[in-house]
């Protein structure tokens, strides 16, 4: 099965980029723990093309200073499809380039939610949560589209005023619910 962690039995979670705070999304795409999955491949292709050019023109590639070519590549490189990968000590995520969603591949937290459509087979739709009680009772309505335990994001990824966290969540380590503080709004 895809979109599933075989070690823990927890499914990957998928959430819309519009569901989290804009600051969190910016950090996921452009922060220090973010990488562009196409960048290294593009740089390697440039150097391979340069090497082939040298061979075709009887030049010694080893004598060429590739730094200026790499600098030019860096100055003009654009992520063509908007895909990014994010990894830190707690989370591992993939941000799809088509604005489909953020795949939460590793997290210290999980929630209960309905499965995604065929677009992300086996993954949990974090924008469609269900309660623990529905999950434990096997509530027919909750299970109509299939329900899974899925990795999720903690409250720090959300803005309580504009994009509140849509689900309750639990620690992977001990299955205890993470209780959220009450936020008073003026």
KAGI-V481386 format. One line per field, one symbol per residue. ss: DSSP state (a for helix, b for strand, c for the rest). psi: psi as a letter, one per 40 degrees, with the letter a starting at -180 (. if undefined). burial: I if it has 9 or more other C-alpha atoms within 8 Angstrom, else O. Layout:
ss->???
psi->???
burial->???
//
This chain:
ss->cccbbccccbbcbbbcaaaccaaaaaaaaacccbbcccaaaaaaaaaaaaaaaaaaccccaaacccaaaaaaaaaacccccccbbbbccccbbbbccccccbbbbbccbbbbbbbccaaacccbbbbbbccaaaaaaccaaaacccbbbbbcccaaacbcccbccccccbbcccccbccccccccc
psi->hifhhddeehiiihiideeiiddddddddeieeiiheeddddddddddddddddddefihddehhedddddddddehhhdeeiiihhaddihihhieeedihhhdhieiiihiiiiaedgheihheegiiidddddefhdddedehiihiiiiideeihdddgiheiiiihddeeihhhhihhhh.
burial->OOIIIOOOOIIIIIIIIOIIIOOIIIIIIOOOOIIIIOOOOOIOOOIOOIIOOIIOOOOOIOOOOOOOOIOOIOOOOOIOOIIIIIIOOOIIIIIIIOOOIIIIIIIIIIIIIIIIOOOOIIIIIIIOIIIOOIIOOOIOOIIOOOIIIIIIIIOOIIIOOOIIIOOIIIIIOOOOOOOOOOOOOO
//
